[in-house]
């Protein structure tokens, strides 16, 4: 349990009272003691903004901490009276629940129109709701020594932060708070016992459930701060940052956690340092802490995959001279003598094989023996990543008091939107307590499910339609590029001109268009997904996020990966052969002949598609995350950012920042999981993908830290013991990646056909790759090419002479003209198919066997964590027993004493009784 230290203060003698029937623009402060005449005089005369700094997280008395701030605009409006009435009732209800309020009049604000309502939760309120929410607090210092000795740990010294930054608090044994056993816990100071993250979580829990309309009806759906924000009654609701991020606060009671996080965590030049996870959790809560822990661990594991991928790439570069087939393609004796058939109808002419020498070299960088090794390695890597993350997560669960945070306790986080709709209660068979239940008929449930999932299917159909459109673009534009580049005008372009081919130009432009379509569809679908998830009225925040996660990921999976699946598994596979080409929709009249692969193979095109979509998404994401919030904040605060500290109040500074929504982390996870799919599902085509992901994530960690610390209001703290549904999605991707990479190696690369030739169809007595190119190309009689498929006059190159050249070659394994099985597949074709299927089966079984063995070998929970959990549970039982026994002895001694005092049975003076959400 992390506790914020502070100087003990006396209880406040000032109480804020705002009557529900009065205008709350000016709250009346009543003094219950004559010990603070200066404060009373200060309030009577007004605020001297030049004398007292407003960059503070305390009420005007300097004692009571501001736990939450609500803002509203006080100006003439057609709904002004309704909004004023809602505010009066709502604020009166908050006071009935024990919260203390203080209002900053609009005359005190920078814009002269915004009022701020500051909220403080006293000890009685915090203690009551801490018990309801089962918040764990310390009762004993952890006495188990940490014996974890990491070999060669001195090597990590440059990457470590100072101990007081990494672990700002000692380790404690904790237990759920019990208001009746206050003296059982380690309470030094009630004002600082609950950290600000816990305080704002409790206050938001109350704000979400307070009504803003007086009614005698049992079902009152007019409640919750979220509704008041939606209808414009309030403009913002947020907890305060404790100081400015670039400098420490002048208030000695301020913790300056934000400044510490910015200094040691949110600056890019700290990219090589550890993240201060305990401090992140202390300031932002467990949910944000667990995200950064996962992102940091994912980035660390990417380092090993990036190193191996880089070695595979270097191996490909150094072994190019050993590639016999590449030399044959580039040589004048082999590649210069082979005339290839046209790649499109009418606009494409005959061409020589050695014209693809550059693309062949590019293809060798990614289509080599290292490809198979790296695909198998990534299958093992992804298993190690997921299993080791489970261990890391288990350690965090213990260290952050989340061991008993089971799914059932999510009932304590019922969504206010669900509670509002509930009209009935029923008995929970497990807890034997009454719980809220939503009365929905079967027809209503089925109807909403149909609406929701039919909407998802409709949007997925839009994606498929857009992919078909991009394919049609590829087919239509390729002929135009081929005609325009017939005389190689791109060779005049410096550096890259010689490698630009019609295939490459088509692939790059189509990939860019596809990326733009992806981003447009993604923009609109995000809003649709949120709308249909709201329509389902999920019960808890966890259930809401899980449902939204499934819908969003299902859509994003199709949206981002469909183009890569097309290039990997469909392009070039259904082409036909000269004289009997296949056309789009099996309609020759369309003129859209199915695409053939690049002469260097389809793997290089898959690499191009992957690089453009992956890097484009990452670049666009970083712009959205960093640049857009910064520009918005710059514009909003342009007139106030030069104000001195005494004029620009802490609540106004935070009000001018961007709001961090409840789905803020959802989009961060989604971005990283989509990236995880790119580096696992198609990694066999691009071994450098983990390296690009690593470089992006090093930046991503610091960008996320920077924007959270400097550009966004402080998020409301929330608890989470894991990454939720994303963990299952990662496991699904990990399993699916084994299948996709096996198919990529077998059907997209040329690895299997080469191996079949090497061991079964080679020339001579010893295995050799000499003659592979000639063996892999079939022969077609030019005179048999239909007129519709023949090049138009002027499209053929100058060296082509129809009288001398009677045949052309094409990529396939078919019998030559004149054979009894003319243009039918040869036996070698079927041997290659059998070898491909055998490779897929063997690779999948080996990969899955290794995955399951590694998963079995590595326990999910470290042994020392298990020991600490058992020790803590034992101590809780022992200490509670001793505590109850001591209390019993004390009570018996009082009862047996000479003086019998009257028992005070009067309940404590509370204005409202908090309701346990399980009832």
N, C-alpha and C positions, 0 to 999 in steps of 0.2 A: 504494500500500500504506500503510494507516494503522498507525502504530506507537505504542504507548503508552510515553511517556517515563518514566524512573524513575532513581533513583540506583543505580549499580552496587553489587552486594553480593558478598561472598565466598561461595563455595560452602558449603552447609550441612554442618556436622559432625555433625549429629544424624540418625540413620536410624531409622525406625519399623519394627519387625519384629513381625508378628502371625502366629503359627504356626497352621496350618490345624487342628491338633488341639486347640487351647486355646480357652477362652472369650474371645471378642473384646470382651467388655464392658470389658476393661481391656487396652489395648495396652502392651507393654513397650517402653520407650525406651532404647536403648543409646547411650552416648556413645563416640565414636571419638577424642576428644581431651580433654585436660584444660584446654582454653582456655575452656570454658564451664561452670565449676563452679556459677555462680549458677543456670543453667538446670537442671542436674541436681538441685541441691538443691530447686529450685522444684517439680520433678516429684515428688521424693521426699516432700515435705511436703504435696502437694496444691495445688489451685488456690485462691488467695485472691481471691475474686470481688469483694471490696471494693477491692482494691488495683489489679487489672489489668482494664482494659476488655475485654469480650468482643465489642464491636461492631467486629470486625476481620475482614479477609479473609485472614488469615495463620494458619499453625499457631502453636502455643504458642511456638515459637522466634522468631516475628516475622520470619522470613526466607522460608520456603516458602509460596507462595501457595495458597489453597484454590481449586481449580479446579472441584470438584463436591462436593455433599453428598448423602448418602443417609441416610434416617431409618428407624427401626423401633421398634416398641413391645416392650419386654421385660417380659412379664408371663405369669402362668400361663394356659395355653391348651391345649386338647386337641391342637393341632398344634404346640405350642411346640417340642418336640424336633425335629420335622422341619424347622421353620423355622430353628432354631439350626444344624442340620447343613448346611442349604443355605447359610446365611450364612458358615459356616466355610470351606466349599469355595470359594464364590464369592470371598470376600475373599482367600483364598490364591491363587486364579487371577489376581486383579488384581495381587497383588504379584509373581507370576511374570512378568507382562507389564511390570513395571518401575514401576508406580504406587506411590506412598507413601501410607500410611494413618495416620489418627489418630482415635481414638474419644473422644467425649464421653459419659461415663457418664450413665445416667438420673438419678443423684443431682444432676447439675449442670444438668438441664433444668428448665424452669419448672413443668411438670406432674408431674415426678417419675417418669415412666414411659417417656419417649421418649429413645432413644439416637440420637446423630448420628455418622455415619462421614464424616470429612472426607478428601478425596482430593486429592493433589498429583501433577502430571505433571512429572517432572524433564526436563532438556534432552534427554537421550538419547531418551526416549520421544517428546517433541514433534518432534524432528528426524526420527526414523524415520517417524512417521505423517504428518508434513507432506510428506515425499517420496512416500509412498503415495497420499495424497489430492491430490497435485499442487497444493499451496497456493502461491500466488504471493507472493514476497517481494521487497523492493527491492534493486537492485544499483547504481542510479545516479539522481541527482537529475534530474528532467525539465528539459531545457535548451531546450525549445520555448516561446517566448514566447506568451502568450495575447493575440491581437490582436482579440478579439471586442469590437467597439465597438457598444453598443446605443444607437440614437438616443434622445435625451431620457431617458437613463438616470437623470438627476438627479431625475426625477419619482418614481422608485421608492425614493428614499432613505428616506422614512419607513417603508417596508415591509421594509427590510433589517435583519438582525441584525449585530452586530459581526463583523468578519472572523475573529477568533480563535474565534468560536463556529461560524460557518458552515464554516470550513476549518481544523480544529484541527491538521492535519498538512500538510507540504509535499507536492507531487506528485512521485512517483518513477516511473522505469521499473522494471518488475518482470519476474520470470522464475520458473518453477516451482522450488521448493526442491530442492536436491540436497545430500544429506548429505555427499557426498564432496568438495564444493566450497564448504565453509563460508566460507572466506576470500574467495570471490568476491562474497558479499553484504555489505550494509551492516549489520553486526552490531556495535552499540556495547555492548550488554549482553544476554547470553543470557537473563537472568531476565525482561526486558521486551521482548525482540525479538518474540515472538508475543503479540498482544493477547489479553485475556481471552476475547473472543468466539471466537477461533480455538482457544484452549486448551480451552474447555468443549466445543467441537465435537469435538475430537480425543478427549477423555476419554469423551464419550458414545458415540463410535464404538467404543471399546474395551469400555465397559460393555454395549453392545448385543450383543456377540459372545462374551463370556466365559461359560463353562459353570459351572453351579452343582451339578453332579453328576459324581462320578468314575465313568467307565465306559471300558471297552476297546472298545466298539462304535464302528465307523467313523461311524455316523450317531447323533449325540447331539443330540436336539432340546431337551434341558434346558439352555437357555442364554438369556442376554439379560436385561437389567434390566426390560424390559417384562413378561416373564413373572413375574418375582419380585414386581413390583408387583401384578400381577393375582391372584397366589395368596396375597398377604398377607405374604410374607416381609419385604418392605420396604413402608413406607407412602408414601414420597415420594422423588424423586430430582430434583435441580435444581442449577443453578449459582447462585452468590450475586450479589445486587446489591452494588455496591461501597460503598454508604453509605446512610444514611437519606435519603429524598428531600427533606425540608424543611430539612436542615442538613448542613454538611460534616463529614466524618469528622475526628477528632482525629489520626488516623494520617497523618504527613506523606507516607508512601509510597502513600496511597490517591489514585486519580485523581479521585474525586468526579464521575464522569460522570453518574450518576443525578441528582445535585443540579443539575447544569447543565442537563440535559434538562428537569427539572421547572421550573426557573426560567425558561428561555427558550422552552420549547416546549409544556409540558403545562398551562399556565394559560390560562383562557379569554380574559383581557384581552389576550393575545398573538395573538388570532385574525387580526389584520391583518398579522402579521409572516410572513416566510418561515419555512419549516421547515428546521432544521439537518440536512439529509439526510446529510451526511458523518458527523456525530456520531451520528446514529441508526444508520447502517450500522456504525459502529465499535463501538457498544455492543450492538446487537441482531443484527447480521449482515445480509447482503445481502437475504435473503428478506423480512424485515420492512421494510427500507429501501426496496425496490422498491415495496412496497405503498403506503407513505406518499408516495412520489414520484408514483405513479399517482393516488392520491386527491387530492393537492394539485394536480396538473396538471388533473385532471377538474374540480375545483372552480373553478380559474382559468378554464377554458373555459366553464363554466356561467355565469360572469358576463356574457359577451357574449350568450349565448342569453337570459338573464334580462332584459337591457336591451332587446333587440329585442322579446321577448314583452311586456314592460311597455309599450313604445311602441304595440304593436298593441292592447293592452287600453285604453290611453288614447284611441287613435284611435276605438275602438268607442264609448266614452263620449261623446266630442265629436261623433260623427256620428249620434247617436240621432235628433236632430231632422230629419235628412235621410232617415230611413227611412220611406218613403211607406207601405209595407205595415203597419208597426207603427202608424202614425197611423190607418190605415183600421180596424184591429182595435179600437183603443181608442175610436174615434169612435162617437157615438150614431147617426149617420146610416148608417154601414156596419156596423160590428161590433154595434151595438145592435139592428139589424133582422134580423140573420141568426140563425135558430134552428138549433142543431146537434142531430144525432141522439144518442141515449143512448150512453154509452161502455161500458156493461155491461148485462147482462140483469136485468130486474125491479127492481133496487135503484138504478138510475141513471135520472134523468129528463132531459127536454129542457133545454137550456141555451143561453144567448146567447154569441155569440163574444166580445163585449167583456169578458166575465168573466175572460178569460185575458190581460188587458192587462198585468198584472204579469209573468207568465211570458214574454210576448212580449218585454218589455224585457230580462229576464234572458237570453233566448235571443240577442238582438241583440248582447250583449256578447261572445259567442263565435262567432256565425254571421254573419260579414260578410266583406268583401273582404280584410281583414287576415288572415283565416284561411288563405286560399290562399297569400298571400305568406309567412306564417310557416311553413306546411308546406314550401314550396320552400326557404326559408332553412334550416330544420332539416336538410333533406337535405344541403345544402352544409356546414352546421356539423358534422354528425356525421362527414363525410368529413375535414374539416380536423382535427377532434379526433383521429381515429385516425391520420392521416398525421403530424401534428405530434408525437403521442405516440411514434411509431416513432423519430423523430429524437431526442426527449428520451431515450428508452430506449437508443438507440445511444450517446449521450454518456455515460450512466450506466454502460453496459457497459464502456466504455473507462476511465472514471475509477475504477471499482470492480474493475478487473482481471477482467472477465467476458467479454472478447472471444473467447477460445478455449474458453469454457465451453459446449461443444456438447452435444447430447443424448446422444452416445455416452459422455460422461464421467459421465452419470448411473449408469453401471454401478458407479461407485465408491460409490454410495449405494443399494446393494441393501438391500431390506428384510430385517431379521433373520427375519421370519416366512417369507419366501421361502427364505432360506438354510437354515432348519431343515428345510424340506420337501424340499430337493434331495438326491437320492441318487446322481446321476450327474454326470459332467463330459464336455464335448465340446470339440472344437477350434474356436476362433473363426477363420473363414476370413480375416478382416481382420487381426486382431492376431497370429494364429498362436499363441495362448495358450489353455490349457485354462480353461474357464469353467463355473460351476455351471449345471445345467439341471434343470428339474423334469420328472420322468417322469410324463406324463399321457397317458392313452389318448384317442382321438378321442371315444369315447362319454362319457368323464368330462367332457371340455371342453364338448361339446354339451349334456350333462345340466345342468351348472352354468349355462350360458348360458340355457337354457330356464327354469330355476328363477328366475334373476335377473330376466330381462326379463318373464317372466310375472307376477312380483311387482310390477314397475313398472307393467305394463298394468293389473293389478288395482287398484292405488292410483289410477291415472288414471281408471279406471271409477268409483271411489268419488267422485272429484271431479265427474265428469259427473253422477252420480246426485244429488249434493248441489246442483249447479246446477239440475237439473230440479226438485228440491224447492223451491229458492228461487223459481223461476219459478212453480210451483204456488202458493206463498205469495203472490206478487204478484197472481196472478189471483184468488185467493180473498179476499184482504184488501182489494183495491181497492174492491169493491162495498160492503164494510162501511164503509170510510172515506168513500166517496161518500154513503152514506146518513146517516152521522153528521154530515157537514159540509154537508148539504143547505141548512140555514138559516144557514150560515157562522158557527158558534159560535167559530171560531178568530179571527174579526176582533176579539174582545175581548182577545186577547193583544197586549200592547204590542210595538211595533217590528216583529216578524216575523209577527204574526197575519194581516195582509192578504195575504201572499205564500204562505201555506200552502194548498196545494190537495190534493185526494185523490191526484193523480199524484205530487206532491212527497213527501207523507207516505209513500206506498207505496214510492217509490224510496229514500228515506232509511232507512226501517226495514229494507227488504230488503238494502240495501247493508251496514248494520251487522250483520245476521244473517250475511250472506255473509262478512264480514270475520272474525267469530268462528269460523265453520266453517273458513276458510282457515288460521287460526292453529292450530286443533286438529289438522287433518290434517297440517299442516306439522310439528307437534311429534312426532307418531308416525312420520311417514315418514322424518324425519332418522335415527332409530334403525334403521329397516328398511333404508335405503339403505346405511348403514355396515355392517350385518350382511351384506348380499348382496355388497358390494364385498370384504369380508374373505373371503367364501366363494370368490371368484375367485382369491385369492392372487396379486395383481399382483407383478411382479418388482422394480420400483423405486418409490421414494417418488413420483417424478414420474408414473409410470404409475398408481399408486394414486389420486393426487389427480385426474388427468385422468378416470379412470373414474368416480370419485365425483362429479366436477363434471358430467359428462354426465347421470348419473342424477338428481342433485339439480336441475339446471337444467331438464331436461325436465319433471320433476314440477312444479317451482315455476312454470314458464311456464304450464302448464295451470291450476295452482291459483290464481295471482294474476290472470291475464289473461282467463280464460274468461268471467267475468261481464261484463267490459268488451267482449269480442267479441260476447256475446249482445246487449247494449244497442246496440252500434254497427251490427251487420250483420244481426240477426234480428228484434229487437223492432220491431213496427209494419209489418213487410214482408209478413206473411202473415195479414192481418186479415180479408180478404173485404170485404163491404159489407152494409148493412142488408138483411135478408131472406136472406142467404146468408153468415153469418159463419163463420169458421174456428175450430175448437176444438182444444184440446190433445189430442194423440194421435188427431186426427180423430174424436173421440168426443163427440158432442153431449150424451150422457147424463152426462158428467163435469161439465157445467155450467161448465167453465173455458174461457171464451172468450179467444182469443188477445189479448194486450195490444195496445192502441193507444199511439202515442207521446203524450207530453205535448202539449197544444194548442200550446205554443211550439216543438215539434219534439223529436226524439229527441236532438239534440246536447246540450241542457241536461241531459238525464238521464244521458248519457254523462259529462258534466262532473261531475255529482254523484257518480256511481259512482267515477270516477277520483280525485276529491278525498278521498272517505272512505277508500278502500282505501289510497291512497298515503300520506296524512298519518297514517292510523291505524297503518300498518306502521312508518313512521318514528318515531312517538311511542313505540310499543311497543318498538321496537328500542333506542331510547335508554334507556328504563327498564331493559330487560334488561341492557344493556351497562354502565350506570353505577350504578344504584341497587342492583341485586341483588348484585353483587360487594362493594359497600361495606357493605351490611347483613350479609353473610356474614362479612366480615373483622372488622367491629365485634363481632359475636357471639363469634367464635372467640378474639379477642385481648382480650376485655373485662377479664380478670383480669390481663393482663400488660402492657397498653399504658402503664400508669403506672409501670412499673419503670424504674429508672435505667439508663443505658447500660451500666454495668458488670455488671448482672445479666441484662439482656435481650439475649442474644447475637445476632450478625448472622444466624446460621443459624436460630435460633428465630424471629426476626422474619420472615424469608422463608418459613419453614415455615408460619407462620400466614396467609400470603397465599393467594390462589386460584391454582390451577395453570393455566398457559396451554398448552392441548393442542396437538398437532401440527396439528389441524384448526381452530385458532383463526382463522388468516388466511382459511381457506376460507369461513367464515361471514361474515367482513367483505367479502370479494369478492362473495359471493352477494348480500348485502344491497345493495351498490352497483350490481351488474349488473341486479338486479330494478328498482331505481330508474331506471337508464338506460333500461330498456324502457318504463317509464311515461312518461318525458319524450320519447321518440322515437316509439313505436308509436302513441300516441293524442294527440300534442301538438296536432294540428289542432283538437281539441275544447276545449283548455284552454291558451292561450298563457302562462298564469301558472305552469304546471307547472315550467319551469326555474327560476323565481324561488323556488318552494317548495323545490325540490331544492338550490338554492344556499344558502339559509338553513339547511337541514338539514345540509348538508355542512360549512359553516363550524363548526357545532357538533360534527359528527361527527369532524372531524380532531382537535379538542381533547379530545373525550370519549375517543376511542381512545388518544390520547397520555397522557391522565390515568390511565386505567385500566391501561394497560400499564406506566406508571412507578410508580404508587402502589398498585394493587390486585392485581397479579399477580406471581408469581415471575418471575425473569428467564428468558425463553425460551432454549431451546438454539439457538445460532446455526446457521443453514443458508444455503446459497448458492442463488441463483436469478438467472438472467440476463434473465428476462422475467416477465410476469404469467401465463404458461403458457396453458392451454386457454381462459382467459377472453378472450384476445385474439381468438381465432376466434369465440367466442360473440358478442362485441361487433360483429364484422364481420357476422355473420349477422343480428343485430338491426338493424344499420344498413341492410342491404339490404331486409329485411322491412318496415322502417318506411316506406320509400318507397311500398310497395304499400298498406299499411294506411291511411296518411294520404290517399293518392289515393282509396281507396274511401270513407273517412270524408267527404271533401269532396264526392264524387260522390253517395253514396247516403244518408248520414246527415244532412248539412246540406241546406238548401234553396237553396244557391247556384246549382246548375245549372238547376232549374225557373225561378228568377227570371230568369236570363240568357236562357233560351229564350223566356220571355214578353216580355222587354224587346226582343228583336231579331226575334221572329217572330209573336207573338200580341198585341202591345200594341194599345190602343185609339187611334184617331186616326192622323194621318200621321207624327208624330215619335215616336221611342222614348220611352216613359214607363212608369212602374210603376203609374200610376193604373189601378185595376180589377184588380190582380193577385190580391187576396184573393177576389173574386167568381169569377175565372177558375179558381182552384186548388181550389174546392170544388164537388163534384158534388151533384146534387139527387136526393132520394128521396121517393116518395109514402108518407106516413105510414100510409095505409090498407093498404099492402102489407106492413107489418112484421108478421111472425108473432107470435102471442099469446105465445109463449115468450120473445120478445125485447122485448116491450112493457113499459114501467114499470108497477109495481104501483100500485094506487090510493093516493094520498097522496104518491107519490114525485115527482110533477111540481111545479115551482114555482108560486106563486100567479098569476103573470102568464100562464101557459100556458092557452090556450083551444083545445080540440080542434076546435071548429067554425070558428074563424077561421084556424087554422094547419093547412094541409093537407100541407105539405112540410117536410122538414128537410135540412140540408146535412151532408156528411161529406168528409174529406180523400181525394180521389182524382180521377182523370180518366176519368169514365165518362159515357156518353150519358144524358140525362134521361129520365124516364118519358114514354111516348108516342112516342119515337123508334123507328124501325124496328130499330135496334140497341140497344134499351133495356138500360141497365146494363152494356153492354160497353165495353171501353176505347176511348177516342177516339184519333184520329191524333196528337193532341198528346202523349198518354202515350208513344207509341212514339218520337216525336221526342225527348222528354226522355230516354228510355232510350238512344237512339243518342248523344245529346249527352254523357250520363254516361260511356258506354264510350269515346267519343272523348277526353273529358277525361282519363280514366285512362291511356289509351295515350300521349297527348301528355305528361302530367305525368311519367309513369314514364320515358319516353325522355329527356326534358329533364333530369330529375333524375339519371338514371344516366349520361348523357353528361357532365354537369358533374362528377359524382363521379369518373368514370374519368379525366377531364382533370385534375382537381385531384390525384388520386393519381399520375398520370404526371408532373405538373409538379413535385411536391415529392419530392426524393430521400429515401430512408429513412435514409441516413447522412450527416450534415453533412460537407462537404469537409475542414474542419479536423480532424475526428475521423479521417477516412481517412488524412490526412497523419501524424497522431500515431501511428496504429497501424502504418503502414509504417515510420516512424522507429524505433519501439520494436523491431519485428522485426529491422530492420537492426542496431540496436545490440546486441541479444542475440547475433546471429551474430558480430558483430565482437568484442565483449568476450569471448565464450566462446573464440573463436579465439585472441585474445591471451592469455587465461588459460591455455589448454592449452599454448600455445607457451612461456609463462614456466615452467610446471611441467615441461615436457620439458627445457628448458635447465637447470633446477635439478637435475633427476634426472641428466642427463648429467654435470654438474659434480661431483656426488657420486660417481658411478661412476668418474670419471677421477681422483678425488682420491687422495692418498697413503695415507689410512687407509680401510680397508674395514670398516664396522661390520656386525655380524650383523643380519640382517633379522628383525624381530619379526613373526612371522606369527600370533601368538595372537589369537583374536577377542576383542572387548570382552566383559567379563563381563555378559551379559544373561541374565535368567532365562527369558525366552520369546522366541520369534522371531515378529514380527508377520507376519500372512498377508495378502498382497495379495488383495483381494476378487475380482479378476478371475480368480484361479486356482481 
